[in-house]
Amino acid sequence: MSDRIDIGVLREIARRVLWLSASIVDAANAGRPNDSGVKVGGHQASSASMVDIMVALWFAELTADDRVSVKPHASPVLHAINYLLGDLDESYLPRLRDKGGLQSYPSRLKDPDTVDFSTGSVGIGATAALWAAMAHRYLASRFPGTRTGGRFVSLLGDAELDEGAIWEAVMDPAVAKMGELLWVVDLNRQSLDRVVPDIQIAKLQGMFAAAGWQVVVLKWGRMISRLFERPGGEALRARLEAMPNEEYQRMLRAAPAQTAERILADAPHLKPLLDDIDPAELAAAVRDLGGHDLGLLVDTFRGVDADRPTVVFAYTVKGRGLPTEGHPNNHSALLTAAQMDALAAASGMDRSAPWQPFDAGDAAGRLCARRREALRREPVTPTAPVTVPAQLGHPYRKAISTQAALGRLLADLPRDAPGAAARVVTCSPDVASSTNLGGWINKTGVWSAEDRRDWFADDAERVLRWQENSTGQHIELGIAEVNLVSLLGELGATWSRWGERLIPIATLYDPFVSRALEPWSYGIYAGGQSILVGTPSGVTLAPEGGAHQSITTPSIGLEQPGCVAWEPAFAQDLEWCFLHAMSRVGVDGGTSAYFRLSTRPLDPALARVPDDPALRERRRRQAVAGGYRISGSATDRVTLVGVGAIMPEVIAAAEALAGHGVDAGVICLTSPDLVFRSLQQRGSRDPGVGGDILEELLPAGRGTPLVTVQDGHPHTLAFLAAARGDRIRCLGVTEFGQSSSLADAYRLHGIDTSAIVDAALTLIS
C-alpha cells in the first residue's frame, strides 16, 4: 500500500522533523539565558533515531482514534510533529524544559500539545498503552456507547527491554489476543553510557513469540537489500551481521572513503563487490537500516496482524543524520554552533529562523494539512454525573475489621447505590478472596474480553463463584503488582480519555505497596485517579512474620502527591471515608486514595458514634476531614492520638491512666495525611484540602503533651507537635517483625497498652 504514499514527500518531512527536533534542544541550551550553572539538557541523538519511525506513523498511518506512547527521550520529535500538524504554537518551540513550556519528557497533563501518555519512567510509560487498551476494552464491553478505540502504539527504546515491568505486562495471559497493540522498538543498540555489546535479538524475539505476539524484525532497508541481491551480496550481508555492534558503530564514524576498507578488514573476499560500489553509495547503504526505510515502515505498520499484539524491532542508528551519528557518548551530547550550522545547510533551513513550517502549496505542506484533518479529535464529552452516597446507613453492631467492612460495603453497593456500583471496577493480583472481594465478585462477576466456561459452577462447596464474561466488574491479574497498578492508572483515566467515568479499586497486601508504588505514582502523575487498598497491614498481622508486616506505608501514603492516604480504625469510619474517596475518583479535579486496612476485628462501640442524627453527621464530617475526638475535657493532662487497628490499646491506655488519676483525651485519626495538610495550610492564602480539622482536634490554648501511636513508622505523626508546640512521644514500629501472637507483637514493638501508659506518665512527670 505504500505506492499511495509519496515516499519522497515523507523523506522531506522527516528531514524537517530532524531539524526541528534538534533545534528545539539547541534553543533550550544555547538560545536562553542560564546563569544557574545547571545544564538544561536534551537528547538530540535519541530523538534522531526515532524520526523516521514517527514520521511514518503520524504522516501515513495513524488515525484520530489511535493512541501513542512515545519514548521519553524522543519528546522533541513529538513536539516537532505536532508543530507541523498545527497542534503546537511556534512560541513553545524554544521553551523545552522551561517553566510553562515543553516538558523534558512527554507529559499528558503538563505539555501544551497532544500527548497521549506521560513517559519518563522507563518501562512504565511503554506499557501504559497496553493497559489503556485493556481499559478501553472493558469500557466498550460494559458501556456500548463508548467511543471507538483504535490502535494502541508504544514506541520504546531497546534499553527499556531490560525493565521487568515490560515483561510482566507482555506475559500477562489477557494480552495475547489484543490485536490493537503495536509496539515499535527503536533498536539503536546504545544505552546511556555505551554501545550495547550484545543485543540478544533472538532471545527477545523468542520471549515475545512465546507470549503470543507477532514478531517483525526490520533489520535492513530496501536499498542495501538490493546490494545483497548482487553476486557476493549474501557474503556482504553475513559480514555486516557478524560485526559486533561496536565495530559497526565505529564504521559509521569513519569517512565514506574508509567504509569499504573497514568491511574488507575481516572479509577480503568482498573486494570485487565493493570495488563496483561508489564510496558514497556504500556509506549510505550501510546506514540503510529497516527503522529508517520509510516505505518499509509504512508497509509494515499496515500489514501487521489484527488478531494478536505485534512488536516490530526496527534497527536504527542513534543520532541518524547528525554529526554525532553512532558515537558511543552521543546520548546527551549537544551539537555545537558549527554543527548546527552544518545541519541547517543540509536541511535547507536558516538557523536564524529555525521554525519555518512548510509552504501550504508544497506537497509536504498539503500532506501536513491532510494529516491534520485526519488526526483531528473531537472534544471529550463527560458522561452524566454519577452520585456516590455519603453513607449507606447500615448499622455496625458486631466486631468487624476494616477489611471485612470494605467487602461488605462493596457487596451492598449494587443494591444501595446501583448507579455508583455500575462504575466500580475492582482489580487484584490473585488475592481477591483473601482481601474480602468475594461478595462483590459473586454479585458482579469477573471481566474477560470473551466468555469462559466456569467448570466449577455446579460445585456445591464452592464459595467464590468465578464467572468470567464481558459484563463482569472484577479484573484479576497474575501475581504482578506492577501490572495491577498500571492497569489501575489507565482505568482511572477513562473519564478524560473517552468521557466514561470509572471508579477503579485495587486490593493488594499492604507490604507490597512499596513494590507497586512507582508505577502507581506514575499513573497518578499521568492523570489516573484510583483507589489502592493495602490490606492487611502492619505488625497486627502478627503470625505472618516480618516478611508480611508493613512498616513504612503510612508515611509513603502521606507523601504521595495527587493522593489522600487513609487508615480508618472502625467499620463506620471506613464506610464514610471510602464513599467520600469514591466520590473524588474519575472527576475533573479529583484525586486518588490509598487505604491501609486491617484484618483485626474492632468493637464498633469503642468509637462512640453519636445516635443523634445531627451529631452523627458532625462525626461523619470530622471523619472524612481527617479525624475526631473520642473523649477529652478541659482537665486532660495528656492527649493520646491513635490511628487504625491500634485504637483499642489507645482507648485502654486512657482508661488505665484514669485509674491513676490522670485524665487523658483520645483522638482517632482517619487520615494523618489530611491532618498534616490542615497544619500546612495555616496562614496560607490558598488553603488546600484539610480545612480546620487540626484546630478541632488540638485547639489552641488547650495544650497537653501528646502520645501518638500507630502500627507503622512513628515519624508519620511527629508533625502533630508543631500544632501547638506540645511535647510529644511517638510510638510505632521501627524494626522488622517476627511471627508471634498479636499481644507479643505489640509488646515487642512498644505499642501495647502498657507502653502507651508509660509514655504518657513519663511525659507528664
ABEGO torsion letter per residue (X at the ends): XAAABBAAAAAAAAAAAAAAAAAAAAAAAAABBBAAGBBAEEBAAAAAAAAAAAAAAAAAABBAABBBBBBAAAAAAAAAAAAAAGABBAAAAAABGBBGBBBABBBAAABABBBABBBGBBGAAAAAAAAAAAAAAAAAAABAABBBBBBBBBBBBAAAAABAAAAAAAABAAAAABAABBBBBBBAGBBAABBBABAGAAAAAAAAAAAGBBBBBBABBAAAAAAAABBGAAAAAAAAAABBAAAAAAAAABBAAAAAAAAAAABAAAAAAAAABBAAAAAAAAABBAAABAAAAAAAAAABBAABBBBBBBBBBBGBGBAABGBAAAAABBBBAAAAAAAAAAAGBBAABAABBBBAABAAAAAAAAAAAAABBBBBBBBBBBBBBABAGBBBABBBBAAAAAAAAAAAAAAABAAAAAABBBBBBGAAAAAGAAAAAAAAEBBBABBBBBAAAABAABABBBBBBAABABBBBBBBAAAAAAAAAAAAAAAAAAGBBBBBBBBBBAAAAAAAAAAAAAAAAAGBBBBBBBOBBEAABAAAEAAABBAAAAAAAAABBGBBBBBBABAAAAAAAAAAAAAABGBBGBBBBBBBBBABBBBAAAAGBBABAAAAAAAAAAAAAGEBBABEBAABABBBBBBEAAAAAAAAAAAAAAAAGBBBBBBBBABAAAAAAAAAABGBABBBBGEAAAAAABBBGABBBBBBBBBEBAAAAAAAAAAAGBBBBBBBBABBBBBBBAAAAAAAAGABAAAAAAAAAAAAX
